[in-house]
Amino acid sequence: MKKLITLLMMKKNSVQRRFGLRAKCLLVFALCLTILSLVVAVGDLEAAEPKVISLIVSVPGTPRDPHVHAWEIANEKIKELSDGTMEIKLFHSGQLFTQAAGQEAVSDGRLDLTTTAVAFVANYAPGIGFLSAAFTFSDYDHLERVMSSEIGKEVLNIITEAWGARPLGAWYLGIRQLNLRDIGHEVRTPQDMRGVALRVPDSPDWLAMGRALGAEPTPLAFGEVYTALQTGTVDGQDNPLESTKNNSFHEVTKYIILTGHQVGFVLPTISKSKWESLTEQQQDWLLQAIEAGAKYSAEENLKAEEELLEFFESQGLIIIEPDLDAFRAYAKESYATTDRKLSEKWDMDLYERVQALK
């Protein structure tokens, strides 16, 4: 285009010398029309190539975790639905933000998407804190009934109004079990957990859950857990069996204690500003993509739970079936006494509605 303008200007000078002012005016007019037509043509070309909306997601988990791969499934779905005009760009393993920093980043709009947990957002909506408490849910089916019901919609709306960021659904992670180093004895009751440094994320609800299991909860970033177990900085961690395997925690531990104390799930969440920047059609595509991720995460984790105990036994770990009645009773007492300031903020009417769906 620059060369064309140069040639036209050279032509203009030549004609001006030969034909004077009238020719000069005509040539300037023709030059303007040519430039205008080129600008319009470039604009039409750019309009023919629709802008791709890239949604950035940061998560602490590794690509081997089903709930991390679920974001890739969601990306495939949204690209299909939008004819390639929308995509989800995944940054795993804490590449952009740590677990805690990601929560802050999505709430203030610096990050588009992440996965959060009720234990984090309960800081803003304490009435729903019981959803992350030990033994609230009995199994996956109970969780699914709750989150697919009007109760689930109510919970997501409560979080959105209190926190600002918008959860888009719930992805099943698996049943959380205790996983300990060689602490010198087996754990069969909560009393056996006395003095055990149990790694938990850094939030009041997570800390309360650690105490409800009889342990000494120790806040630690997820990316530091393997080394902490290896060096004895912590004695144990609790996660679904799939996460325990995928992060190789079995390499530096000795016991799996089948407490089943929490039905794990995360909330794929979008920042308020990003959600509001999308059209209704784009929002619908995103919700369908999130649902595709939910289906994948549930299927993979349910399958893994059937197979992993045999794997851990083959790796030399000792599988223990503890006294669950003792753990449940201890947890109930712990929430009612030690962490009464936390539990007294719970919406007990909502809690009873959740329990009624067991």
DOTOR-373657 format. One line per 8 residues: number of its first residue (from 1); for each residue x negated, y, z of N, C-alpha, C. Coordinates in pm, whole numbers, plus 50000, padded with zeros to 5 digits. Atoms other than C-alpha are relative to their C-alpha. Last residue first. Layout:
<pts>
NUM> X:Y:Z:X:Y:Z:X:Y:Z ~ ... $
</pts>
This chain:
<pts>
358> 50088:50119:49992:52910:46125:55120:50073:49877:49949 ~ 50020:50060:50133:53130:46408:54991:49907:49880:50003 ~ 49877:50067:50040:53263:46501:55336:49989:49931:49865 ~ 49998:50132:49939:52906:46578:55446:50124:49921:49958 ~ 50104:50082:50064:52885:46866:55200:50005:49857:50055 ~ 49952:50030:50135:53217:47008:55320:49902:49914:49923 ~ 49901:50106:49986:53093:46977:55679:50060:49964:49864 ~ 50066:50126:49966:52781:47176:55592:50099:49885:50007 $
350> 50055:50050:50127:52989:47447:55425:49929:49867:50022 ~ 49884:50039:50081:53188:47487:55745:49955:49943:49866 ~ 49961:50135:49963:52860:47478:55937:50128:49954:49929 ~ 49856:49996:50023:52717:47779:55754:50054:49859:50025 ~ 49941:50082:50107:52371:47765:55906:50151:50020:49992 ~ 49964:49915:50114:52243:48058:56113:50067:49921:49887 ~ 49881:49926:49961:52248:47854:56435:50044:50098:49891 ~ 49877:50074:50027:52013:47610:56265:50126:50077:50037 $
342> 49982:50025:50143:51719:47849:56247:50138:49940:49973 ~ 49987:49869:50062:51731:47994:56597:50020:49989:49849 ~ 49862:49952:49986:51800:47640:56721:50019:50135:49932 ~ 49975:49907:50110:51469:47515:56587:50144:50050:50000 ~ 50125:49935:50039:51340:47348:56903:50022:50106:49892 ~ 50076:49944:49887:51690:47276:57033:49877:50078:49953 ~ 49909:49941:49900:51966:47184:56786:49926:50069:50114 ~ 49934:49884:50058:51730:47127:56492:50088:50073:50102 $
334> 50103:49900:50028:51510:46901:56704:50062:50127:49942 ~ 50036:49933:49874:51806:46711:56846:49900:50112:49976 ~ 49882:49925:49956:51941:46628:56501:49970:50079:50127 ~ 49987:49882:50085:51594:46531:56381:50117:50087:50044 ~ 50106:49906:49962:51539:46298:56678:50014:50129:49919 ~ 49964:49944:49869:51874:46126:56621:49898:50106:50043 ~ 49884:49913:50019:51801:46076:56250:50037:50069:50132 ~ 50042:49880:50071:51450:45943:56320:50117:50097:49983 $
326> 50080:49921:49907:51575:45697:56584:49955:50131:49934 ~ 49908:49943:49901:51850:45573:56355:49925:50089:50098 ~ 49937:49881:50055:51592:45531:56081:50098:50065:50096 ~ 49871:49996:49932:51372:45293:56282:50071:50130:49957 ~ 49993:49952:49861:51087:45258:56034:50142:49988:50057 ~ 49859:49963:49986:51045:45041:55722:50023:50039:50146 ~ 49936:50017:49870:50669:45042:55665:50146:50045:49993 ~ 49865:49945:50006:50480:44989:55339:50072:49968:50131 $
318> 49909:50074:49914:50105:44939:55382:50136:50069:49998 ~ 49929:49923:49898:49892:45066:55095:50097:49910:50077 ~ 50046:50024:49864:49649:44830:54923:50070:50081:50107 ~ 50114:49912:49974:49685:44954:54566:49950:49990:50143 ~ 50112:50051:50080:49907:44657:54477:49874:50083:50019 ~ 50049:50121:49933:50133:44761:54764:49881:49941:49926 ~ 50076:49956:49883:50158:45108:54610:49946:49879:50078 ~ 50128:49941:50042:50259:44960:54274:49916:50037:50121 $
310> 50086:50111:50042:50525:44735:54427:49863:50051:49957 ~ 50044:50068:49878:50670:45034:54606:49907:49884:49967 ~ 50123:49949:49941:50666:45224:54278:49956:49932:50128 ~ 50123:50070:50038:50910:45025:54066:49878:50034:50087 ~ 49980:50145:49999:51265:45103:54173:49869:49924:49983 ~ 49976:50043:49863:51181:45461:54268:50018:49849:50011 ~ 50128:50012:49928:51029:45515:53925:50021:49947:50141 ~ 50072:50117:50051:51358:45443:53747:49872:49976:50080 $
302> 49926:50116:49952:51547:45690:53964:49932:49870:49955 ~ 50027:50017:49857:51276:45949:53901:50074:49880:50059 ~ 50138:50043:49977:51281:45908:53524:49971:49974:50148 ~ 50022:50134:50054:51658:45916:53488:49860:49949:50032 ~ 49928:50099:49919:51703:46212:53721:49971:49858:49951 ~ 50065:50010:49870:51432:46423:53555:50066:49893:50086 ~ 50128:50070:50012:51565:46350:53205:49936:49978:50137 ~ 49972:50140:50036:51923:46444:53289:49871:49919:49993 $
294> 49946:50066:49881:51815:46762:53464:50024:49852:49975 ~ 50111:50026:49909:51597:46868:53170:50045:49926:50125 ~ 50079:50107:50063:51890:46830:52932:49881:49963:50087 ~ 49926:50124:49976:52100:47037:53175:49929:49880:49937 ~ 50024:50037:49861:51836:47310:53169:50071:49869:50034 ~ 50137:50051:49994:51852:47316:52788:49965:49954:50141 ~ 49998:50134:50060:52230:47349:52798:49861:49937:50004 ~ 49932:50089:49905:52197:47640:53042:50007:49857:49946 $
286> 50091:50028:49890:51940:47805:52814:50063:49905:50101 ~ 50104:50091:50050:52164:47773:52510:49905:49961:50113 ~ 49939:50132:50013:52452:47927:52707:49898:49898:49949 ~ 49984:50054:49865:52234:48221:52812:50059:49860:49995 ~ 50132:50043:49956:52133:48274:52449:50005:49943:50141 ~ 50035:50119:50077:52497:48284:52341:49865:49944:50045 ~ 49922:50111:49946:52587:48526:52620:49966:49869:49928 ~ 49860:49995:50039:52301:48751:52507:50075:49882:50063 $
278> 49954:50098:50098:51978:48755:52706:50147:50024:49964 ~ 50047:49957:50132:51832:49063:52878:50048:49906:49889 ~ 49914:49894:50049:52046:48997:53187:49957:50051:49863 ~ 49866:50054:50027:51874:48664:53243:50089:50107:49938 ~ 50008:50079:50123:51529:48823:53207:50137:49944:49963 ~ 50019:49911:50115:51607:49095:53460:49994:49923:49869 ~ 49877:49926:50029:51754:48852:53713:49984:50085:49875 ~ 49995:49866:49940:51454:48621:53702:50126:50072:49955 $
270> 50040:49894:50091:51528:48261:53607:50009:50134:50071 ~ 49951:49865:49967:51542:47954:53832:49943:50103:49903 ~ 50059:49920:50109:51512:47579:53787:50064:50139:50003 ~ 49907:49915:50073:51626:47463:54132:49926:50074:49889 ~ 50045:49863:50021:51437:47173:54284:50104:50073:49916 ~ 49957:49937:50125:51556:46848:54432:49945:50140:49994 ~ 50070:49885:50058:51442:46603:54696:50063:50052:49872 ~ 49976:50024:50141:51681:46385:54889:49946:50122:49927 $
262> 49946:49892:50081:51521:46424:55230:50019:49954:49856 ~ 49944:49891:49920:51444:46195:55519:50057:50115:49918 ~ 49894:49950:50087:51400:45877:55319:50067:50123:50058 ~ 49905:49921:49921:51200:45755:55620:50118:50048:49915 ~ 49877:49978:50075:51028:45482:55420:50107:50069:50087 ~ 49897:50024:49900:50680:45514:55572:50134:50041:49939 ~ 49875:49941:50047:50412:45476:55304:50105:49963:50104 ~ 49864:50042:49968:50076:45414:55471:50105:50074:49917 $
254> 49988:50142:49965:49705:45412:55388:50144:49953:50013 ~ 49908:50027:49890:49611:45744:55225:50014:49849:50020 ~ 50061:49951:49876:49331:45883:55007:50094:49981:50119 ~ 50143:50031:49997:49395:45705:54676:49937:50035:50135 ~ 50018:50137:49951:49771:45703:54736:49852:49962:50010 ~ 50013:49995:49854:49767:46082:54700:49979:49861:50059 ~ 50105:50090:49950:49693:46033:54330:49981:50006:50151 ~ 50105:49914:49947:49902:46335:54223:49890:49922:50071 $
246> 50049:49913:50106:50121:46124:53997:49888:50092:50046 ~ 50081:50073:50098:50155:45853:54262:49935:50095:49899 ~ 50113:50058:49927:50271:46074:54549:49908:49926:49904 ~ 50099:49893:49981:50486:46274:54306:49877:49949:50073 ~ 50055:49965:50131:50666:45958:54195:49893:50108:50012 ~ 50105:50096:50034:50708:45839:54554:49935:50033:49866 ~ 49947:50118:50068:50901:46153:54644:49886:49910:49955 ~ 49955:49970:50135:50699:46376:54873:50074:49879:49946 $
238> 49874:50066:50035:50579:46393:55231:50043:50049:49863 ~ 49917:49912:50081:50220:46460:55329:50130:49926:49974 ~ 49899:50055:50088:49983:46314:55581:50073:50106:49921 ~ 49987:50145:49986:49696:46346:55822:50100:49940:49902 ~ 49864:50040:49963:49582:46696:55729:50004:49847:50006 ~ 49945:49872:49957:49230:46837:55730:50146:49984:50037 ~ 49938:50009:49869:49123:46473:55718:50050:50133:50055 ~ 50092:49954:49896:48874:46521:55436:50058:49990:50141 $
230> 50129:50067:50014:49058:46314:55177:49906:50035:50114 ~ 49982:50139:49956:49398:46430:55291:49867:49926:50001 ~ 49971:49994:49857:49291:46795:55264:50023:49861:50058 ~ 50126:49979:49928:49129:46729:54927:50022:50001:50151 ~ 50086:50118:50020:49451:46581:54787:49872:50014:50082 ~ 49960:50114:49917:49673:46852:54943:49904:49882:49985 ~ 50108:50032:49906:49496:47161:54811:50024:49870:50077 ~ 50123:50034:50071:49705:47211:54496:49885:49960:50090 $
222> 49990:50133:50058:50024:47196:54700:49869:49956:49933 ~ 49961:49995:50141:49931:47495:54912:49994:49860:49939 ~ 50112:50017:50092:49913:47417:55284:50053:50005:49858 ~ 49978:49938:50131:50129:47481:55590:49875:49990:49912 ~ 50118:49921:50035:50066:47227:55870:50019:50060:49861 ~ 50001:49951:50138:50366:47073:56045:49884:50095:49975 ~ 50054:49866:49987:50276:46889:56368:49992:50058:49859 ~ 50139:49970:50038:50499:46583:56338:49958:50141:50042 $
214> 50088:50029:49888:50811:46450:56512:49855:50038:49977 ~ 50053:50136:50020:51016:46427:56192:49903:49962:50112 ~ 49887:50092:49987:51227:46729:56292:49958:49855:49979 ~ 49975:50022:49856:50901:46919:56348:50113:49899:50020 ~ 50113:50074:49946:50811:46874:55982:50017:49969:50147 ~ 49985:50138:50042:51161:46980:55879:49885:49914:50053 ~ 49899:50063:49915:51131:47295:56088:50019:49854:49963 ~ 50062:50024:49870:50807:47386:55910:50096:49931:50096 $
206> 50089:50114:50016:50977:47341:55574:49933:49966:50134 ~ 49919:50121:50015:51263:47566:55682:49914:49876:49982 ~ 49941:50045:49873:51031:47834:55819:50079:49870:49988 ~ 49874:49928:49980:50827:47852:55496:50063:49946:50128 ~ 49996:49897:49896:50470:47756:55407:50132:50076:49998 ~ 50008:49864:50055:50488:47429:55219:50023:50103:50109 ~ 49872:49950:50050:50433:47123:55439:49975:50131:49928 ~ 49999:49887:50091:50130:46907:55526:50143:50035:49959 $
198> 49927:50028:50124:50181:46682:55824:50002:50125:49913 ~ 49999:49876:50079:49922:46698:56102:50062:49970:49864 ~ 50033:50022:50141:50016:46398:56320:50013:50132:49923 ~ 50138:49961:50029:50005:46494:56689:49957:49980:49856 ~ 50053:49895:49912:50323:46302:56774:49852:50026:49968 ~ 50050:49888:50082:50434:46102:56471:49940:50111:50085 ~ 50128:50040:50059:50466:45776:56669:49939:50111:49914 ~ 50101:49986:49894:50737:45947:56877:49861:49960:49948 $
190> 50052:49862:49999:50936:45986:56555:49896:50022:50109 ~ 49906:49910:49934:50960:45604:56537:49944:50142:49994 ~ 49867:50062:50012:50797:45337:56320:50109:50085:50066 ~ 49892:49910:49960:50456:45487:56248:50133:49931:49975 ~ 49886:49994:50091:50162:45249:56242:50106:50095:50055 ~ 49884:50080:49961:49845:45322:56438:50110:50014:49895 ~ 50030:50087:49888:49493:45459:56400:50116:49917:50050 ~ 50000:49919:49878:49577:45758:56184:49979:49914:50125 $
182> 50019:50092:49887:49481:45587:55859:49988:50083:50127 ~ 50133:50059:49993:49617:45846:55617:49998:49893:50109 ~ 50100:49963:49900:49988:45905:55586:49865:49933:49976 ~ 50120:50063:50055:50268:45919:55325:49881:50045:50086 ~ 50126:49964:49936:50616:45998:55455:49885:49919:49941 ~ 50047:50097:49903:50900:45955:55208:49870:50050:50062 ~ 50128:49970:49936:51100:46208:55006:49970:49896:50108 ~ 49987:50003:49855:51376:46060:54791:49862:50023:50062 $
174> 50020:50129:49935:51345:46164:54429:50014:50013:50151 ~ 50143:50033:49988:51291:46487:54241:49976:49860:50053 ~ 50032:50102:49899:51643:46556:54114:49852:49966:49997 ~ 50072:50113:50057:51679:46878:53914:49956:49905:50112 ~ 50079:50077:49902:51943:47130:54020:49938:49880:49931 ~ 49956:50137:49980:52102:47406:53810:49914:49934:50107 ~ 49922:50043:50116:52044:47755:53671:50052:49858:50013 ~ 50016:50144:50026:51919:47929:53985:50095:49956:49889 $
166> 49881:50081:50027:51934:48310:53942:49964:49853:49977 ~ 50027:50095:50108:51680:48548:54096:50116:49901:49990 ~ 50018:49922:50123:51831:48823:54312:49971:49911:49882 ~ 50141:49996:50039:51778:48657:54648:49976:50088:49879 ~ 50089:49969:49888:52107:48698:54832:49857:50026:49956 ~ 49962:49875:49936:52347:48726:54539:49901:50040:50110 ~ 50015:49890:50095:52173:48460:54330:50029:50134:50067 ~ 50143:49974:50019:52135:48223:54626:49979:50121:49910 $
158> 50050:49944:49875:52502:48249:54721:49853:50037:49986 ~ 49958:49859:49995:52600:48196:54357:49951:50069:50127 ~ 50082:49927:50096:52395:47877:54339:50036:50148:49999 ~ 50137:49990:49949:52556:47748:54659:49912:50082:49906 ~ 49999:49902:49892:52908:47825:54537:49859:50022:50055 ~ 49990:49868:50063:52844:47643:54210:49995:50110:50107 ~ 50126:49972:50066:52725:47340:54408:50000:50137:49935 ~ 50096:49968:49895:53028:47351:54635:49865:50038:49940 $
150> 49985:49858:49972:53255:47368:54329:49904:50045:50111 ~ 49867:49959:49954:53119:47025:54242:50006:50152:50015 ~ 49914:49991:50118:52820:46916:54032:50141:50044:50035 ~ 50048:49895:50090:52576:46998:54313:50082:50012:49873 ~ 49995:49866:49942:52770:46804:54578:49966:50106:49895 ~ 49861:49963:49975:52846:46489:54381:50011:50144:50051 ~ 49936:49972:50128:52491:46478:54248:50145:50041:50018 ~ 50050:49872:50051:52338:46506:54595:50073:50039:49872 $
142> 49943:49896:49914:52559:46224:54725:49958:50139:49952 ~ 49858:49986:50035:52469:46006:54427:50068:50108:50084 ~ 49984:49921:50122:52099:46074:54484:50147:50022:49965 ~ 50066:50059:50117:52106:45950:54843:50025:50090:49879 ~ 50026:50142:49980:52220:46028:55198:49924:49937:49885 ~ 49946:50084:50108:52194:46405:55195:49963:49855:50026 ~ 49874:49939:50044:52151:46619:55507:50068:49915:49894 ~ 49884:50088:49993:51893:46376:55653:50134:50068:49969 $
134> 50014:50146:50003:51614:46629:55714:50136:49934:50017 ~ 50028:50063:49871:51710:46988:55642:49989:49848:49984 ~ 50138:50050:50002:51681:47132:55291:49962:49931:50130 ~ 50017:50083:50119:52056:47175:55239:49859:49944:49988 ~ 49980:50141:49967:52082:47294:55601:49982:49909:49879 ~ 50126:50065:49963:51930:47626:55496:50015:49852:50029 ~ 50011:50126:50075:52252:47726:55318:49874:49922:50037 ~ 49882:50082:49982:52347:47993:55573:49994:49866:49929 $
126> 50018:50099:49892:51990:48124:55580:50121:49909:50020 ~ 49863:50049:49981:52030:48296:55238:49998:49891:50107 ~ 49909:49893:50043:51719:48513:55197:50146:49962:50024 ~ 50046:49878:49934:51471:48294:55388:50094:50117:49970 ~ 49925:49988:49875:51684:48003:55268:49952:50118:50083 ~ 49900:49895:50014:51530:48075:54927:50087:50013:50125 ~ 50058:49868:50025:51215:47884:55012:50107:50108:50002 ~ 50079:49963:49883:51369:47577:55179:49931:50136:49983 $
118> 49913:49934:49902:51630:47570:54904:49920:50047:50120 ~ 49933:50094:49911:51358:47491:54653:50082:50077:50102 ~ 50007:49966:49859:51216:47676:54353:50075:49894:50080 ~ 49915:50088:49920:51132:47586:53997:49980:50037:50146 ~ 50076:50092:49916:51004:47870:53784:50096:49898:50058 ~ 49940:50123:49948:51118:48104:53510:49905:49929:50096 ~ 49866:50028:50051:51064:48454:53373:50067:49884:50074 ~ 49998:50133:50061:50771:48577:53581:50143:49971:49958 $
110> 50131:50017:50065:50692:48938:53678:49990:49865:49928 ~ 49998:49984:50146:51064:48994:53739:49866:49988:49931 ~ 50020:49859:50035:51061:49064:54114:49982:50022:49849 ~ 49902:49914:49933:51223:48735:54216:49983:50146:49963 ~ 49872:50011:50071:51033:48532:53957:50105:50090:50063 ~ 50011:49947:50136:50700:48660:54084:50131:49992:49924 ~ 49998:49855:49995:50785:48608:54451:50002:50059:49859 ~ 49869:49960:49950:50874:48243:54400:50013:50152:50001 $
102> 49904:50013:50109:50568:48191:54182:50140:50041:50041 ~ 50006:49878:50081:50346:48329:54457:50099:49996:49885 ~ 49937:49888:49930:50460:48052:54693:50003:50126:49914 ~ 49860:50031:49971:50386:47763:54456:50071:50118:50064 ~ 49986:50107:49902:50067:47919:54322:50149:49978:50027 ~ 49965:49964:49863:50094:48130:54010:49995:49877:50089 ~ 49967:49857:49990:49961:48129:53653:50022:50044:50144 ~ 50090:49922:50086:49779:47796:53620:50024:50150:50009 $
94> 50034:49871:49939:49957:47649:53923:49909:50086:49916 ~ 50114:50013:49909:49940:47296:53781:49957:50133:50063 ~ 49989:50093:49887:50177:47379:53495:49877:50010:50091 ~ 50132:49993:49937:50219:47671:53253:50010:49918:50129 ~ 50028:50059:49868:50515:47598:53025:49855:50019:50041 ~ 50144:50026:49993:50629:47820:52739:49964:49959:50141 ~ 50046:49996:49861:51005:47791:52686:49852:49964:50001 ~ 50091:50106:49956:51128:47876:52337:49965:50020:50146 $
86> 50031:49998:49858:51400:48077:52163:49907:49884:50033 ~ 50010:49860:49959:51451:48170:51797:49975:50016:50150 ~ 50137:49953:49984:51366:47820:51678:49984:50143:50043 ~ 50068:50002:50130:51708:47732:51544:49861:50064:50008 ~ 50017:49862:50046:51859:47839:51878:49937:50009:49861 ~ 49874:49927:49996:52002:47498:51972:49989:50139:49936 ~ 49903:50061:50090:51695:47303:51859:50128:50082:49993 ~ 50047:49973:50136:51448:47540:52020:50096:49943:49897 $
78> 49966:49862:50031:51656:47528:52338:49950:50041:49862 ~ 49855:49980:50015:51654:47149:52344:50032:50143:49960 ~ 49956:50065:50125:51282:47104:52280:50148:50029:49973 ~ 50052:49921:50111:51204:47359:52552:50044:49941:49866 ~ 49917:49881:50012:51432:47184:52800:49955:50087:49884 ~ 49874:50048:50056:51250:46856:52735:50094:50119:49978 ~ 50029:50025:50141:50922:47038:52794:50124:49949:49928 ~ 50006:49869:50066:51063:47177:53119:49968:49985:49852 $
70> 49863:49958:50028:51162:46823:53217:50004:50138:49935 ~ 49971:50037:50139:50794:46731:53186:50142:50040:49961 ~ 50082:49909:50081:50743:46926:53507:50023:49971:49852 ~ 49934:49871:49998:51036:46752:53679:49919:50108:49929 ~ 49883:49991:50087:50898:46420:53561:50067:50136:49999 ~ 49877:49995:49921:50559:46483:53725:50120:50013:49907 ~ 49954:50137:49974:50271:46370:53502:50129:49996:50081 ~ 49920:50052:50112:50235:46722:53361:50050:49858:50022 $
62> 50082:50043:50113:50121:46841:53707:50087:49945:49888 ~ 50018:50142:50026:50323:47038:53961:49916:49972:49876 ~ 50120:50053:49936:50271:47400:54070:49971:49855:49965 ~ 49967:50096:49895:50515:47555:53820:49872:49944:50060 ~ 50118:50043:49925:50501:47860:53591:50045:49908:50113 ~ 49972:50072:49875:50764:47925:53323:49868:49956:50062 ~ 50119:50052:49933:50739:48189:53049:50040:49933:50131 ~ 49976:49998:49857:51045:48240:52826:49882:49930:50069 $
54> 50080:50096:49924:50949:48323:52468:50025:50019:50149 ~ 50000:49966:49858:51213:48496:52257:49928:49890:50075 ~ 49989:50116:49911:51122:48451:51889:49992:50048:50145 ~ 50095:50002:49889:51189:48757:51672:50026:49880:50090 ~ 49948:49966:49868:51384:48684:51356:49894:49985:50109 ~ 50069:50089:49908:51187:48687:51026:50042:50035:50143 ~ 49975:50137:50045:51419:48834:50762:49933:49897:50091 ~ 49868:50040:49952:51421:49160:50956:50031:49857:49963 $
46> 50009:50026:49857:51046:49190:50902:50134:49954:50056 ~ 50080:50120:49981:51088:49149:50526:49989:49964:50147 ~ 49916:50115:50035:51374:49399:50517:49924:49870:50022 ~ 49900:50017:49895:51161:49652:50703:50089:49880:49974 ~ 50070:50058:49886:50872:49599:50460:50097:49975:50115 ~ 50033:50139:50034:51106:49657:50166:49930:49930:50115 ~ 49877:50078:49990:51253:49970:50327:49972:49853:49973 ~ 49966:50009:49857:50906:50113:50381:50124:49914:50019 $
38> 50094:50096:49939:50809:50032:50020:50030:49981:50148 ~ 49959:50134:50043:51123:50202:49887:49909:49893:50060 ~ 49876:50038:49930:51050:50511:50094:50042:49858:49964 ~ 50036:50031:49862:50691:50528:49967:50122:49953:50078 ~ 50078:50124:50001:50808:50506:49606:49965:49957:50141 ~ 49909:50110:50026:51079:50768:49656:49928:49866:50005 ~ 49919:50020:49880:50830:51004:49815:50095:49884:49984 ~ 50086:50062:49899:50586:50961:49526:50078:49971:50128 $
30> 50014:50142:50036:50859:51028:49274:49915:49926:50103 ~ 49870:50066:49977:50948:51353:49450:49992:49850:49971 ~ 49986:50012:49854:50579:51455:49467:50130:49927:50033 ~ 50086:50110:49956:50549:51378:49095:50009:49979:50151 ~ 49941:50128:50041:50849:51590:49007:49918:49882:50051 ~ 49882:50025:49917:50718:51879:49212:50063:49865:49967 ~ 50043:50028:49863:50372:51863:49053:50120:49965:50088 ~ 50042:50141:49997:50520:51837:48706:49957:49959:50139 $
22> 49880:50084:50019:50702:52161:48764:49965:49852:50007 ~ 49921:50011:49878:50392:52328:48912:50119:49907:49984 ~ 49967:49891:49911:50148:52271:48627:50096:49965:50111 ~ 49864:49950:50021:50148:52034:48332:50046:50102:50104 ~ 49955:49992:50140:49788:51928:48273:50134:50072:49987 ~ 50094:49921:50079:49612:51997:48604:50054:50022:49859 ~ 49994:49861:49954:49911:51879:48801:49910:50088:49915 ~ 49882:49939:50065:49930:51560:48595:50010:50148:50035 $
14> 50023:49994:50145:49574:51465:48693:50115:50071:49928 ~ 50099:49894:50026:49622:51557:49056:49977:50018:49851 ~ 49940:49870:49971:49942:51352:49077:49904:50113:49964 ~ 49916:49970:50116:49777:51054:48909:50063:50137:50015 ~ 50091:49969:50111:49504:51060:49170:50078:50038:49875 ~ 50056:49867:49974:49772:51083:49440:49904:50042:49890 ~ 49895:49902:50030:49958:50788:49289:49949:50143:50021 ~ 49985:49991:50147:49638:50584:49279:50104:50104:49962 $
6> 50121:49933:50053:49567:50663:49646:50011:50019:49851 ~ 49984:49857:49969:49927:50573:49746:49883:50080:49944 ~ 49895:49948:50087:49894:50238:49569:50017:50150:50021 ~ 50057:49987:50134:49559:50166:49736:50102:50062:49905 ~ 50092:49886:49997:49711:50238:50079:49939:50026:49862 ~ 49916:49879:50000:50000:50000:50000:49912:50126:50000 $
</pts>
